[in-house]
Amino acid sequence: MKITTILLLALLISSHSIAQTAGCNTISMPDSLLICNDGSVTLPASLAGSDSVTSIHWYPTAGLSDSTILNPLLAVSTSGWYHLTVKSLNPANLLTNGSFSAGNTGFTSGYSYITVGNSVPNNYGVGTNALTYNSGWPGMGDHTTGTGNMMVLDGSQTSSVGWSETVPVSPATSYIFTVWTAELELPQPTIQLAINGVVTGTFTPTTTLGQWVKYEVTWNSGTATSAVITLTDLNLVWSGNDFALDDISFQQICVAEDSVYINLQALGAGTISGTDSVCPGQTVSLSESVTGGIWSTSNFTVSDITSSGLAKGLVPGRDTILYSVSNRCGLVYTYFPFYVRAYTACHTGINALASGSDQLELHPNPAKNELYLSLDENITSVTIKNILGQRVYARRFDAPQVQLDLSGLPSGIYIVSVNNQLVRKLIKD
């Protein structure tokens, strides 16, 4: 029998301790978020649990659309930590019989208990109608349903404790105490709330008989592991000074906290440097401050570029050199305006060289049906384009001197490209 009693007591204490934390909300949130360049992000916090949220607070508040909601929009301007605190009320009432639905049990009182009849000072009862205890009291029901139990007290002249209960608490934890009270007969009582002998506050019912009013106070346990809660009427008036109590609760205030690090990364594609204009057929080398990217052009008919950044002008016009880099922010680009100059801006004479020092001779110029080319090395290819950049002639050779048949070309201005690098302007009569 002794062992059974000990086991039962242990189970009761264990279940009461579990009730203090059951239902407390928990926050789920990633440890960090990667944000690319200046941007915005919705902070991805989620809440799990059944307790009622009383407050939400993000800090710092800079850049937040609203620091009091769970998922605010953050305008990111710098890396840093953002902290979330969610306070909520655990639905579990730590008091055994706060609504008095179980009758005269689960609490103690310094008053004398009566079942029915005319009460006298220092009497209390637990019932459904105050009038059954004193003919001078209003016929009123309880606060919970109007038909359930409540505690009625006939004011004492000795400052006796009207109601008290002891509950286990967790250290360094906040709790909220709530009680509903109603005046039964004036004058009003002055009810003192004390926890562990320390006065937490005082309150009085309204002067309207039978009207329920709420009193609520927050208390932190500090180092305490139990809370002795007492309600005492400080008014020692013999006549009147009568009141009712109902729906007394003592609930844990749950505090959930979490943090997320906002990692702002300026992961761009770097900067392109080099000569931004060339003549048709001329080649320049471009460089990039970020390695590992891919070169390309937006208009491949105007210019071309190799994988190593060697850009070549093809025909006059404007182009944009692109350099793309794939990183944690995805595919990012940088742009470089590139201009291929007009033929007239590149050549001061009919037979001037486009690049290099090779001696290319082209005659006659203007030409009618035949054109002769000579070079100090073998001519391997000849391409002719009109002023629109359209290729109108292309042929391969393998000789230092070649003859071209131009009879099929209409009169106009053309560009002759030899060996894909030497360019001349040609006038066809």
Number of C-alpha atoms within 10 A of each C-alpha: 6 7 8 9 10 11 12 12 12 12 12 12 14 11 11 18 16 12 18 22 16 16 19 24 24 17 17 14 16 12 11 14 16 14 21 17 16 12 11 15 16 13 18 14 16 12 14 11 14 15 19 16 18 11 14 16 17 22 14 13 14 14 15 21 14 15 19 17 15 21 17 18 17 20 15 20 15 14 14 13 14 18 14 21 18 22 19 22 21 27 20 19 16 23 21 18 19 23 22 24 17 13 15 18 12 14 16 14 18 17 21 15 15 14 14 15 12 14 21 17 20 22 22 29 25 26 23 20 21 27 19 19 24 18 12 14 22 16 16 18 18 27 22 15 8 12 13 19 26 29 25 30 29 26 30 28 16 16 15 17 20 26 20 18 19 18 16 16 23 19 13 11 17 17 22 16 18 17 19 22 27 26 28 30 21 17 16 24 25 17 21 19 22 18 19 14 11 11 13 14 13 16 16 18 25 17 14 13 18 23 16 18 15 17 15 14 14 14 16 16 17 12 11 14 13 15 19 14 22 23 22 22 27 19 19 17 16 16 15 20 24 27 28 24 28 26 21 21 21 25 21 28 25 25 19 16 16 17 19 18 15 21 17 18 15 11 17 19 23 18 14 20 12 13 14 17 20 22 24 28 21 21 20 15 14 18 14 18 9 14 10 12 20 15 21 20 21 14 13 15 15 21 28 20 20 13 10 13 20 14 27 22 27 23 26 23 19 16 22 19 24 20 23 19 21 15 13 12 15 10 13 16 16 16 17 17 13 21 22 23 18 15 19 12 9 19 16 10 10 15 17 16 19 21 15 9 8 12 14 21 16 20 15 15 16 16 17 16 13 14 19 15 17 17 16 12 13 14 19 15 16 20 17 21 19 18 16 9 16 13 14 13 16 12 10 12 14 11 14 14 16 16 13 13 12 15 13 9 15 10 14 12 15 22 22 21 21 20 14 14 19 21 27 24 25 23 16 20 13
